[in-house]
């Protein structure tokens, strides 16, 4: 009976681990945007949304409470937001939920 030899060199293990990790990261980035229409909508009473001051419409944000908010800021102009639709998309902060394109939260970061 022939024995198979397993290559346990550190370099090969590292290469395979990095390949596997990059595949997982790529899948986690691509998958939510592919299935965005199937995701539930993020509501303002969601615990994560409350913690980040999420509002479905940027016009309803209280400027006295959220002092860094400006009227031009919305999810659609945020670097964390991805969408092929004009109304809703995915956000890396609110994984597994669909956010409004006109929404806003404290994690807002303007696209370059």
Secondary structure, DSSP 8 states (H G I E B T S, - for coil): ---------HHHHHHHHHHHHHHHHHHHHHHHHHTGGGSEE--TTSHHHHHTT-BSSGGG--TTT-TT--TT--GGGBTTEE-SSSSEEEESSSTTEEEETT-B-TT--B--
